[in-house]
Structures are given as C-alpha cells and as structure tokens.
C-alpha cells in the first residue's frame, strides 16, 4: 500500500445511518425485492396448480433449473416503471 492510499483513508469519514433507514436509501429494499418475490410466488403457485390439476405428486417440489427459470421470468415480468418508482422513492437521484 502506498502513502497516497493511507492519506485518503485518514481523510475519510464514516457516517452511520439511523435505524430503519434502509428502505429509504436502498432501492431494492424500497420495493424491488418485494415485487420480485410476489411475481416469483405467482409463478410458483401457478406451476403447483398446474401439476395438481395434472394429478402429479409433490406439486411443490422443483429442480434448481425450474427455480432459476421462474426467477428469470419474475425478473423479466417486472416493469421498468416499478424499478424507477423504487429508485424515486429513495430520493437519492434526480427524477427523470
């Protein structure tokens, strides 16, 4: 480590957030994760209902590939407006 790196560390200031501030400053905690989970759960329940209607056993069991495919579908189903709204909620960027 050279001297310039040490100097910059000495002039750094560490600030702690107040409790329960996470959802106000992190867009994922401001609704993106919640929306993703809701869409994933919707896909999971739809698959379970289809398997149940087909008379299959273990309707809630899925492979890693099926889970990843459902996660991908949930992410792709999330609208850009939802993500933008979550970013706007944090108020850490200018509205566009």
Buried (B, 14 or more C-beta within 10 A) or exposed (E): EEEEEEEEEEEEEEEEEEEEEEBBEBBBBBBBEBBBEEBBEBBBEEBBEEBEEEEEEEBEEBEEEEEEBBBEEBEEBBEEEBBBBBBBBBEEEEEE
